[in-house]
Amino acid sequence: MEDLRDRRPDPVAPDRGLNGAPRAAVVGAGWAGLAAAHALASRGYAVTVYEAAREVGGRARTVASRAGDNAFAAPLDNGQHLLLGAYTDTLALMRELGQDPDTLLLRAPLRLASADGRFALRAPRLPSPLHGAAALLGVRGLSAGARWAALRFVLGLRRQKWLAAGQGETFAQAGGSPTVAHLLAVWNQPEEIIIRLWRPLCLAALNTPPEQACARLFAAVLRDSLDAPRSHSDLLLPRCDLSSLWPRAAAARHDLRPGHAVREVAVEDEQVRVDGEPYAAAVLAVPPGIAARLLPPHPEMTAVQRALRAFRHLPIATLTVRLAAPFRLAFPMLMLTEDPARGHLGQWVFDRRALLGHDTAHGELAVVVSAASAFEGRDRAACAAGLLDQLREQLSGTGASGLPQVEHWELLIDKRATFAAEPDLARPGNATVWPRLALCGDWTDTGYPGTLEGAVRSGLHAGRLLADTQGIR
Ligand SMILES: Cc1cc2nc3c(=O)[nH]c(=O)nc-3n(C[C@H](O)[C@H](O)[C@H](O)COP(=O)(O)OP(=O)(O)OC[C@H]3O[C@@H](n4cnc5c(N)ncnc54)[C@H](O)[C@@H]3O)c2cc1C
């Protein structure tokens, strides 16, 4: 006799949404997690995003000012960020989300100019790779010998396939994976170009001093800017706060659980439980130490957990300054010259007033200090005083009649801004031993240092990996 129970409509499976779509969880609403959520939703998943903080965007998010909402004309970010034309996946993702990069980002051809006017590098509008060669040969403020040495270095790296495939002669000389400092020594780079160009670039791109930074990752950054279409070396500067750039628009498409710090992830045969709630699949998009804690125990994941716990992190500090009178920089982003003995630790100054286009009566600047370990444990007011002194000194030679009086300042220090991009780091991939659980974050094996584009690529890859994995629908 027919069992009537077989003719009942299927109940909604716990790991499926009301419309029958499989449910996926993303833990962490940074740029990686939100990119993963987008990839999963694009493949038909109903996505729930858990985020420990109240705001989305992770390390690249909008934060409240300690001085109150009106201290600055526009919301502050966790730190001033710069994107590059090479961030192609981020730009494509913004477009898919209806966030127009052409209006939300200021695009300018590569230009690195010092605030004191003594050094300038510009990429002329020539086809790649001529733009890079012409930029190096045309640098203002360096001797002819230094310019040729820089060109020889870049051409040599290009010949060695940017240190990516095989080890090439440089690695053989270094006796292992060299640091950036070692690489520059092997290529006889004069001190003047190290101080003016390679060190600032290494700090900006890897947030790691040349003496500790991985030469391969540095070469990959140079490759993506100089051995790629010319537009990849363009500078892209946000014209709005970072959460408004695209993270909020992305999060609005999912079931967002802000203020929910996930404590437990359990993988079963047919589902993944996130704090007890069942999903068909899940992505851990949290910093490496937290991922190590949330990963369920499994003998094949022990090495991955060990690698996750081994990441060392370095701080980035951002000083935002509101001035009593209008003030403009010659270009929205200028280089500063460091003098650690005098507390002059800023490397870049950004013109927030020019970028964010608000409040014409007051200038606003942001000073960035990468690898800001010197600030650790020090009094904030003393750190800020050194940076303000540096600004006054180095901006006075730009033709402006001196820096107006400072009305407010705020120094934000993210102690764990990025992982230290050291040689021989073991960076896990996106897959885990479980087909239903993936990892993502700027720290996965992206081939990039800890950057926004690395985070987005990692997230997209993790989302697609889960969706493509057979048998989890
Ligand atoms: C000051 C500063 C300046 C920078 N400048 C640049 C720049 O100019 N250009 C550039 O390309 N990159 C820059 N970076 C690096 C860039 O911000 C990061 O690479 C990127 O934001 C990393 O994104 P992510 O999603 O991998 O990680 P995260 O942003 O760290 O995201 C992880 C998320 O997980 C959440 N989370 C943690 N634990 C839990 C839990 N248990 N449950 C739920 N949620 C949890 C966190 O709150 C966070 O939102 C900068 C970083 C900083 C801090």
The ligand as an ORCA input file, in Angstrom:
! r2SCAN-3c Opt
* xyz 0 1
  C      44.900     51.797      7.706
  C      44.921     50.884      6.505
  C      45.294     51.370      5.256
  C      45.301     50.519      4.145
  N      45.598     51.036      2.919
  C      45.423     50.276      1.827
  C      45.525     50.855      0.523
  O      45.782     52.055      0.374
  N      45.327     50.041     -0.549
  C      45.020     48.720     -0.415
  O      44.825     48.044     -1.425
  N      44.918     48.145      0.812
  C      45.092     48.887      1.929
  N      44.928     48.342      3.168
  C      44.652     46.895      3.278
  C      43.167     46.588      3.058
  O      42.356     47.407      3.880
  C      42.924     45.117      3.414
  O      43.759     44.327      2.592
  C      41.486     44.671      3.189
  O      40.564     45.579      3.727
  C      41.306     43.290      3.822
  O      39.977     42.847      3.649
  P      39.529     41.422      4.203
  O      38.090     41.287      3.864
  O      40.478     40.384      3.748
  O      39.716     41.482      5.796
  P      38.976     42.374      6.897
  O      38.722     43.717      6.335
  O      39.803     42.275      8.126
  O      37.570     41.659      7.135
  C      37.336     40.693      8.115
  C      35.972     40.979      8.734
  O      35.636     39.899      9.623
  C      34.981     40.447     10.736
  N      35.047     39.450     11.826
  C      36.115     39.075     12.556
  N      35.765     38.083     13.416
  C      34.458     37.826     13.200
  C      33.537     36.893     13.759
  N      33.913     36.038     14.700
  N      32.262     36.903     13.311
  C      31.862     37.775     12.347
  N      32.710     38.676     11.777
  C      33.985     38.692     12.194
  C      35.760     41.723     11.017
  O      35.026     42.610     11.830
  C      35.962     42.240      9.589
  O      34.892     43.074      9.177
  C      44.957     49.148      4.302
  C      44.594     48.657      5.565
  C      44.554     49.505      6.639
  C      44.108     48.984      7.970
*
